Amino acid sequence: MQGYCCITEVAALYAWGMRPPHLLLAIESSCDETAAAVLRDGSRLLANVIASQIAIHREYGGIVPELASRHHMTSISPVVRQALEEAGVKPSDIDAVAVTQGPGLVGSLIVGLSFAKAFAFSRNIPFVGVNHVHAHLFSIFLEDEAPSFPYVALVVSGGHTSIYLAEGFDRVRILGQTRDDAAGEAFDKVAKILGLEYPGGPVISRLAARGRPDAFLFPRAKLPDTPLDFSFSGLKTAVLTAVRKLEAEGGVPIEDICASFQEAVVDVLVEKSVAAALRTGVSDIVVAGGVAANSRLREALRQAGDREGLRVLCPGARLCTDNAAMVAIAGYHRLRMGHEDGLDADVYSRMPSFSRGKAAARVS
């Protein structure tokens, strides 16, 4: 794994009395996964446990917030216990806690934050809140090949589709974002139109592999006034219109619909990510978030990167879905740079607002 904390920086931190955590416990509960991870010295992942609720929410065709928060309450203690056991450490060995503070479902976030506060208070150790989306774009630092700052990050999931410029572990600028549906949300809605199971991403990707991506010419939103922004609502409507017409004519070629829809999403994600990299003059693109596990997106982005002389990096599939390992790496660096939250810290459901192209006041 590449190093990214120089010796002089560590020495300065020790001089200030701000010792980087040796063993950090991280907790993620922003949506429908309860997760816990243990990170040693900011580089070695000792455990990464994820308890998914997909089976619980599948019958409803989407996430039911009340059910999600209830299952977090019953899962969080066993998940943390399992993570500690897999890491081979005791609760008394942990010397810092990181937890997702937002954005996400308020009820779900409160479960994780409350547990983290209680754990930290009982041990008299520091804890820090982490921005879930920023954790995704830093998850790549848990892999053997890491980017160089600054780099462009495409964070694409069921709730978020945005392009960022990561200038450091505490400096992130937003370059573009979706105006309506996130890409993952569009996958779920198109799956529902086609009568497919939830979540839509994996099943559409599987069917698309057997279809023709040029069977239907679905729209790609250009948005000339904000060229790095996204819009998938028109694409979703185009799929619905095509399906209704085909149903009236006697048959729907589901595999071709899936392939053509997926290609439209991938085209837009790739085009705007590469454009962002060329505009900012960076050499690395990172793609993260649940939709980053899509094999067609990875393939197309790497092909485009090769053409433009850009390096494209993707976390492994287990680090793409919501997980606590990414919270651990983001939390470690927040603590390393002197950030710490008090017991009065609260959750937030949406991304903190800051101006496009301007640096956020702080990465939380």
C-alpha positions in Angstrom: 0.0 0.0 0.0 1.3 3.4 -0.8 2.2 5.7 2.1 0.7 9.1 2.3 1.7 10.4 5.8 5.3 11.8 5.8 7.6 11.3 8.8 7.8 15.0 9.5 4.0 15.3 9.5 3.7 12.5 12.1 6.5 14.1 14.2 4.7 17.4 14.2 1.5 15.8 15.3 3.3 14.1 18.2 4.8 17.4 19.2 1.3 18.9 19.4 0.1 16.0 21.5 -2.3 14.8 18.8 -1.3 11.2 18.5 -2.8 9.4 15.4 -5.0 6.5 16.5 -3.3 3.1 16.6 -6.6 1.0 16.6 -9.7 2.7 15.2 -13.2 1.4 15.3 -15.5 2.7 12.5 -19.2 2.4 12.2 -21.5 2.9 9.2 -25.3 3.0 9.4 -26.4 5.6 6.9 -28.9 3.6 5.0 -29.6 -0.2 4.9 -26.2 -1.7 5.8 -25.0 -2.0 9.4 -21.2 -2.1 9.2 -18.2 -2.0 11.5 -14.5 -2.0 10.7 -11.2 -2.0 12.6 -8.2 -0.1 11.1 -4.6 -0.3 12.4 -2.3 2.6 12.1 -4.3 4.1 9.2 -3.1 1.4 6.7 -4.0 -2.1 7.8 -7.6 -3.2 7.7 -8.1 -5.8 10.4 -11.9 -6.4 9.9 -14.7 -5.1 7.7 -18.1 -6.6 8.7 -21.3 -5.7 6.8 -24.8 -6.8 7.6 -27.1 -6.0 4.6 -30.9 -5.4 4.8 -31.5 -6.1 1.1 -33.7 -9.1 1.8 -35.8 -7.1 4.2 -36.5 -4.3 1.9 -36.8 -6.3 -1.4 -40.4 -7.1 -1.0 -41.2 -3.4 -0.8 -39.2 -2.5 -3.9 -37.1 0.0 -2.0 -35.8 1.0 1.4 -38.4 1.6 4.2 -36.7 4.0 6.6 -38.5 2.8 9.7 -37.6 -0.8 9.1 -34.0 0.2 8.3 -33.5 2.0 11.7 -35.2 -0.8 13.6 -32.8 -3.4 12.1 -29.8 -1.2 12.7 -30.7 -1.2 16.4 -30.8 -5.0 16.6 -27.7 -5.5 14.4 -25.2 -2.9 15.5 -24.0 -4.6 18.7 -23.5 -8.1 17.1 -21.8 -6.4 14.0 -19.3 -4.5 16.2 -18.7 -7.5 18.3 -17.9 -9.6 15.2 -15.6 -6.9 13.9 -13.6 -6.8 17.1 -13.4 -10.6 17.2 -12.2 -10.8 13.6 -9.6 -8.1 14.2 -8.4 -10.0 17.3 -8.8 -7.0 19.6 -10.8 -6.2 22.7 -12.9 -3.1 23.2 -10.3 -1.8 25.6 -7.7 -1.9 22.8 -9.6 0.6 20.7 -8.2 4.2 21.0 -10.5 6.1 18.7 -13.9 5.8 17.0 -15.1 7.1 13.6 -18.8 7.1 12.6 -20.9 8.2 9.6 -22.6 11.4 10.6 -24.4 12.0 7.3 -25.8 12.3 4.8 -28.4 9.5 5.0 -31.6 8.4 6.7 -31.9 10.2 10.0 -33.2 7.3 12.0 -30.4 5.0 10.7 -27.7 7.6 11.3 -28.8 8.2 14.9 -28.3 4.5 15.7 -24.7 4.5 14.6 -23.8 7.9 16.0 -25.4 7.1 19.4 -23.5 3.8 19.6 -20.2 5.5 18.6 -20.7 8.2 21.3 -21.5 5.7 24.0 -18.4 3.5 23.0 -16.1 6.5 23.0 -17.5 8.0 26.2 -17.2 4.6 28.1 -13.5 4.3 27.0 -12.7 8.1 27.3 -11.3 8.1 23.8 -11.9 10.6 20.9 -14.5 10.1 18.3 -15.1 11.8 15.0 -18.0 12.1 12.5 -17.4 11.4 8.9 -19.2 12.5 5.7 -20.5 9.3 4.0 -19.9 10.6 0.5 -16.4 11.8 1.2 -15.6 8.4 2.8 -16.5 6.8 -0.6 -14.1 9.0 -2.5 -11.3 8.2 0.0 -12.0 4.4 0.1 -9.4 4.0 -2.7 -6.6 4.5 -0.1 -7.4 1.1 1.3 -6.2 -0.5 -2.0 -2.6 -1.2 -3.0 -2.7 1.4 -5.8 -3.7 4.9 -4.5 -4.1 8.2 -6.4 -2.0 11.3 -6.1 -3.6 14.5 -4.9 -5.3 16.3 -6.5 -7.6 13.8 -8.3 -11.1 13.7 -9.7 -13.6 11.4 -8.0 -16.9 10.2 -9.4 -19.1 9.1 -6.5 -22.0 7.2 -8.0 -24.6 5.3 -5.9 -28.3 5.0 -5.2 -28.4 8.3 -3.4 -25.6 10.3 -4.9 -24.0 11.1 -8.3 -21.4 13.8 -8.1 -18.0 14.7 -9.4 -15.4 16.0 -6.9 -11.9 17.4 -7.0 -10.1 15.9 -4.0 -7.2 18.2 -3.1 -6.4 16.5 0.2 -8.0 14.5 3.0 -9.5 17.7 4.3 -10.1 19.6 1.0 -12.8 18.5 -1.4 -14.5 20.6 -4.1 -17.7 19.7 -5.9 -17.5 20.1 -9.7 -20.8 18.6 -10.8 -23.9 16.8 -9.3 -27.2 15.3 -10.4 -30.1 17.6 -10.7 -32.7 14.9 -10.1 -32.2 11.1 -9.8 -28.9 9.6 -8.8 -27.6 6.9 -11.2 -28.3 4.1 -8.8 -31.8 5.4 -8.2 -32.4 5.4 -12.0 -31.3 1.8 -12.1 -33.8 0.9 -9.4 -36.6 2.7 -11.1 -36.0 1.2 -14.5 -35.8 -2.2 -12.9 -39.2 -1.6 -11.4 -40.6 -0.5 -14.8 -39.3 -3.8 -16.2 -40.7 -5.8 -13.4 -37.3 -6.8 -12.1 -36.2 -7.3 -8.5 -34.7 -4.7 -6.1 -31.9 -3.5 -6.1 -31.9 -2.8 -9.8 -28.2 -2.3 -10.5 -27.0 -5.9 -10.3 -29.9 -7.5 -12.2 -29.8 -4.9 -15.0 -26.1 -5.3 -15.3 -26.5 -9.1 -15.6 -29.2 -8.9 -18.2 -27.4 -6.1 -20.1 -24.5 -8.5 -20.7 -26.8 -10.5 -23.0 -28.4 -7.5 -24.8 -27.5 -5.0 -27.5 -26.4 -1.6 -26.2 -27.4 0.0 -29.5 -30.8 -1.5 -29.7 -32.5 1.7 -28.4 -31.1 5.2 -28.7 -32.0 6.6 -25.2 -31.1 10.2 -24.4 -27.9 11.5 -22.8 -28.5 14.8 -21.0 -25.8 17.3 -22.0 -26.8 20.4 -19.8 -24.7 23.0 -21.5 -25.1 25.6 -18.8 -23.6 23.2 -16.2 -21.8 20.7 -18.3 -20.5 18.6 -15.4 -24.0 18.1 -13.9 -26.1 15.0 -14.4 -29.8 14.4 -15.1 -31.3 10.9 -15.4 -35.0 11.7 -15.1 -35.4 12.1 -18.9 -33.7 8.8 -19.5 -36.0 7.1 -17.1 -39.0 8.6 -18.8 -37.7 7.5 -22.2 -37.4 3.9 -21.0 -40.9 4.0 -19.6 -42.3 5.4 -22.9 -40.5 2.7 -24.9 -41.6 -0.1 -22.6 -45.3 1.0 -22.8 -45.1 1.1 -26.6 -43.5 -2.3 -26.8 -46.0 -3.8 -24.5 -48.8 -2.5 -26.7 -47.1 -4.1 -29.7 -46.8 -7.4 -28.0 -43.4 -7.9 -26.4 -40.5 -6.2 -24.5 -36.9 -7.2 -25.3 -35.8 -6.8 -21.7 -32.1 -7.6 -22.3 -31.9 -5.0 -25.1 -33.7 -2.4 -22.9 -31.3 -3.1 -20.1 -28.2 -2.9 -22.3 -29.3 0.3 -24.0 -30.3 1.9 -20.7 -27.0 1.0 -19.0 -25.0 2.2 -22.0 -26.7 5.6 -21.8 -25.9 6.0 -18.1 -22.3 4.8 -18.6 -21.8 7.2 -21.5 -22.7 10.2 -19.5 -20.8 9.2 -16.4 -17.6 8.5 -18.4 -17.9 11.6 -20.6 -18.3 14.0 -17.7 -15.7 12.4 -15.5 -13.1 12.6 -18.2 -14.1 16.2 -19.0 -13.6 17.1 -15.3 -10.2 15.6 -15.3 -9.1 17.4 -18.4 -10.5 20.7 -17.2 -8.7 20.5 -13.9 -5.5 19.1 -15.3 -5.3 16.1 -13.0 -3.9 12.7 -14.0 -6.0 10.4 -11.8 -9.7 9.6 -11.8 -11.3 7.6 -8.9 -14.8 6.0 -9.3 -16.5 5.0 -6.0 -19.9 4.2 -4.6 -22.3 1.3 -5.2 -22.6 1.8 -9.0 -18.8 1.8 -9.2 -19.1 -2.0 -9.0 -20.8 -2.0 -12.4 -18.3 -3.8 -14.7 -19.4 -1.9 -17.9 -18.8 1.4 -16.1 -15.3 0.3 -15.0 -14.4 -1.0 -18.5 -15.7 2.1 -20.3 -14.0 4.5 -17.9 -10.6 2.7 -18.2 -10.9 2.7 -22.0 -11.6 6.4 -22.0 -8.8 7.0 -19.5 -6.3 5.2 -21.7 -7.3 7.3 -24.7 -6.7 10.5 -22.8 -3.6 9.4 -20.8 -5.5 9.3 -17.5 -5.1 6.7 -14.7 -8.5 5.3 -13.6 -8.7 3.6 -10.2 -11.6 1.7 -8.7 -11.9 0.2 -5.2 -12.8 -3.5 -5.0 -16.5 -4.4 -5.0 -16.7 -4.8 -1.2 -15.4 -1.2 -0.8 -17.9 0.2 -3.3 -21.1 -0.7 -1.4 -21.7 1.1 1.9 -19.1 -0.2 4.4 -17.3 0.9 7.5 -13.7 0.5 6.1 -14.1 3.7 4.1 -15.4 5.5 7.2 -12.3 4.2 9.0 -9.8 5.6 6.5 -11.6 9.0 6.3 -11.9 9.1 10.1 -8.3 8.3 10.7 -7.1 11.2 8.6 -9.6 13.6 10.2 -8.2 12.6 13.6 -4.7 12.7 12.3 -5.2 16.3 11.2 -6.6 17.4 14.6 -10.4 17.1 14.0 -12.4 15.7 16.9 -16.2 15.9 17.6 -17.9 16.4 20.9 -20.8 14.4 22.4 -23.2 17.1 21.2 -22.5 16.2 17.5 -25.7 15.6 15.6 -26.5 13.7 12.3 -27.5 15.4 9.1 -29.6 14.0 6.3 -28.3 16.0 3.3 -24.9 17.1 2.1 -23.7 20.3 3.7 -24.2 23.1 1.1 -21.2 24.9 -0.4 -20.6 26.7 -3.6 -19.8 24.8 -6.8 -16.1 24.9 -7.5 -15.3 26.3 -4.0 -13.6 24.3 -1.4 -15.8 23.0 1.4 -15.2 24.7 4.8 -14.1 21.3 6.1 -14.4 17.7 5.2 -16.7 16.1 7.7 
